[in-house]
């Protein structure tokens, strides 16, 4: 099947759930895995050896209400709060109406914005954190046909 422009996915249809709660104000989501490597000298060549994987995420949220009090209270009490984040991208023009859905259990936050505003501007909060890449699971994928 030849593809056309409408098959290109649009983030307009993306959704994020944190611990089962839909975050309707989400503007942008990025989850990535970084391969940690060490250089290995083999004769004259420098090769590399994979030594680990690191998962990181960034979420941009359009602020509509105070969201992070529960998380901040737990951190202030010394609790290492972990959450499950599910990402779903279900563009109605996707090939065969398929969806790209991922589960990221055991996520932690590195940054939680408390105050972030500018006069005359729409407020957006950026949350960042990490996850164990080995636990990330692709629940639904958009397959080639």
RODO-2510 file (C-alpha; in nm, 4 decimals, decimal comma):
residues 145
     n   res          X          Y          Z
     1     x     0,0000     0,0000     0,0000
     2     x     0,1333     0,3416    -0,0942
     3     x     0,1255     0,5901     0,1910
     4     x    -0,0063     0,9421     0,1669
     5     x     0,0273     1,2432     0,3963
     6     x    -0,2824     1,1720     0,6009
     7     x    -0,1184     0,8554     0,7406
     8     x     0,1437     1,0664     0,9180
     9     x     0,0489     1,0661     1,2850
    10     x    -0,0573     1,3852     1,4617
    11     x     0,0078     1,4461     1,8304
    12     x    -0,3368     1,6055     1,8446
    13     x    -0,4686     1,2567     1,9209
    14     x    -0,2189     1,1777     2,1977
    15     x    -0,3262     1,1067     2,5549
    16     x    -0,1393     1,0486     2,8813
    17     x    -0,2642     0,8728     3,1955
    18     x    -0,0776     0,8951     3,5257
    19     x    -0,1818     0,6215     3,7674
    20     x    -0,5024     0,5711     3,5707
    21     x    -0,6004     0,9398     3,5611
    22     x    -0,6254     1,1045     3,2195
    23     x    -0,4145     1,4228     3,2052
    24     x    -0,6292     1,6126     2,9563
    25     x    -0,4032     1,9193     2,9698
    26     x    -0,1058     1,7360     2,8164
    27     x     0,0601     1,9284     2,5339
    28     x     0,3711     1,7215     2,4672
    29     x     0,5133     1,3869     2,5756
    30     x     0,8572     1,2427     2,5119
    31     x     0,9896     0,9101     2,6417
    32     x     1,3329     0,7923     2,5338
    33     x     1,5896     0,5262     2,6090
    34     x     1,9578     0,6145     2,6121
    35     x     2,2167     0,3404     2,5668
    36     x     2,5090     0,3851     2,8089
    37     x     2,8369     0,2771     2,6485
    38     x     3,2036     0,2460     2,7394
    39     x     3,4828     0,2666     2,4827
    40     x     3,6720    -0,0574     2,4217
    41     x     4,0139    -0,0438     2,2527
    42     x     4,0655    -0,3358     2,0152
    43     x     4,4042    -0,2948     1,8527
    44     x     4,3922     0,0352     1,6655
    45     x     4,0105     0,0480     1,6646
    46     x     3,7935     0,1951     1,9343
    47     x     3,4678     0,0031     1,9602
    48     x     3,2068     0,0249     2,2336
    49     x     3,0350    -0,1958     2,4882
    50     x     2,6772    -0,1394     2,6022
    51     x     2,6817    -0,1137     2,9824
    52     x     2,3254    -0,0106     3,0608
    53     x     2,0049     0,1574     2,9560
    54     x     1,8553     0,4773     3,0930
    55     x     1,4920     0,5806     3,0468
    56     x     1,3935     0,9473     3,0595
    57     x     1,0706     1,1355     2,9977
    58     x     0,9488     1,4921     2,9670
    59     x     0,5833     1,5963     2,9822
    60     x     0,4605     1,9443     2,8956
    61     x     0,1263     2,0262     3,0569
    62     x    -0,0957     2,3310     3,0057
    63     x    -0,1688     2,4387     3,3621
    64     x    -0,5363     2,4442     3,4570
    65     x    -0,5230     2,3594     3,8289
    66     x    -0,2776     2,2824     4,1079
    67     x    -0,1576     1,9314     4,0208
    68     x     0,1497     1,8320     4,2151
    69     x     0,0642     1,8811     4,5838
    70     x     0,0248     1,5079     4,6483
    71     x     0,3609     1,4319     4,4889
    72     x     0,5411     1,7140     4,6705
    73     x     0,3963     1,6077     5,0084
    74     x     0,5166     1,2509     4,9563
    75     x     0,8644     1,3679     4,8565
    76     x     0,8764     1,6024     5,1571
    77     x     0,7955     1,3017     5,3778
    78     x     1,0899     1,1122     5,2285
    79     x     0,8786     0,8820     5,0103
    80     x     1,0239     0,7916     4,6706
    81     x     0,6966     0,8205     4,4813
    82     x     0,6592     0,5998     4,1725
    83     x     0,3791     0,6197     3,9160
    84     x     0,2639     0,4371     3,6053
    85     x     0,2361     0,6465     3,2899
    86     x     0,0483     0,5259     2,9842
    87     x     0,0794     0,6997     2,6488
    88     x    -0,1781     0,6465     2,3750
    89     x    -0,1624     0,7918     2,0240
    90     x    -0,4756     0,7015     1,8276
    91     x    -0,4910     0,9153     1,5149
    92     x    -0,8143     0,8447     1,3212
    93     x    -0,6127     0,8499     0,9955
    94     x    -0,3572     0,5905     1,1157
    95     x    -0,3162     0,2852     0,8956
    96     x    -0,6155     0,0578     0,9660
    97     x    -0,7097     0,2887     1,2599
    98     x    -0,4360     0,1296     1,4726
    99     x    -0,2943     0,2942     1,7861
   100     x     0,0541     0,3311     1,9357
   101     x     0,0137     0,2680     2,3103
   102     x     0,2887     0,2272     2,5715
   103     x     0,2991     0,1515     2,9425
   104     x     0,5808     0,2897     3,1583
   105     x     0,5562     0,1483     3,5117
   106     x     0,7776     0,2544     3,8019
   107     x     0,8296     0,6132     3,6755
   108     x     0,9817     0,8741     3,9038
   109     x     0,9881     1,2515     3,8788
   110     x     1,3106     1,4507     3,8772
   111     x     1,1430     1,7902     3,8487
   112     x     0,7984     1,9090     3,9529
   113     x     0,7200     2,2754     3,8845
   114     x     0,5607     2,4584     4,1760
   115     x     0,5365     2,8152     4,0457
   116     x     0,5820     2,9013     3,6798
   117     x     0,4002     3,1923     3,5192
   118     x     0,4492     3,4986     3,3060
   119     x     0,2134     3,7940     3,2794
   120     x     0,0073     3,7741     2,9607
   121     x     0,1207     3,4187     2,8822
   122     x    -0,0412     3,0763     2,8806
   123     x     0,1132     2,8710     3,1595
   124     x     0,2839     2,5453     3,0691
   125     x     0,4553     2,3187     3,3203
   126     x     0,7324     2,0790     3,2249
   127     x     0,7742     1,7624     3,4290
   128     x     1,0745     1,5380     3,3858
   129     x     1,1750     1,2038     3,5224
   130     x     1,2916     0,8550     3,4495
   131     x     1,1844     0,4940     3,4174
   132     x     1,3493     0,1514     3,3900
   133     x     1,3559     0,0828     3,0119
   134     x     1,3291    -0,2927     3,0651
   135     x     0,9806    -0,2421     3,2129
   136     x     0,8442    -0,0294     2,9245
   137     x     0,5873    -0,2260     2,7307
   138     x     0,4374    -0,1565     2,3887
   139     x     0,0699    -0,2449     2,4396
   140     x    -0,0481    -0,1594     2,0859
   141     x     0,1566    -0,0897     1,7767
   142     x     0,0857     0,0477     1,4330
   143     x     0,1933    -0,2297     1,1982
   144     x     0,2855    -0,2073     0,8336
   145     x     0,0301    -0,3676     0,6082
***
